[in-house]
Amino acid sequence: MIAKVKSSTFIDSFKFELVNPSCNLLKAVLRDEKGSVCGELETASFQDVEITWKGLNDLPYGIYSLEISQGEDKVRLRMVKRI
């Protein structure tokens, strides 16, 4: 496992923690239920093992999937935006 999410529900931001940080590029993609990309995040700096993804307040409420990849490792997590 690359990362774990602090909470699977969010309002305008969420945090995830890197389990085994390495110097590889980390890419995170947030998709809605239809599979459309709602946001992307890339970072190569792992000074912190906890990453906060902000600015998600414009997304509609619903179920999303968070895909995190680092090199060949990938993980898909279910996220819920709520009130």
Buried (B, 14 or more C-beta within 10 A) or exposed (E): EBBEBEEEEBEEEBEBEBEEBEEBEBBBBBBBEEEEEBBEBEEEEBEEEEBEBEEBEEBEEEEBBBBBBBEEBEBEBEBEBEE
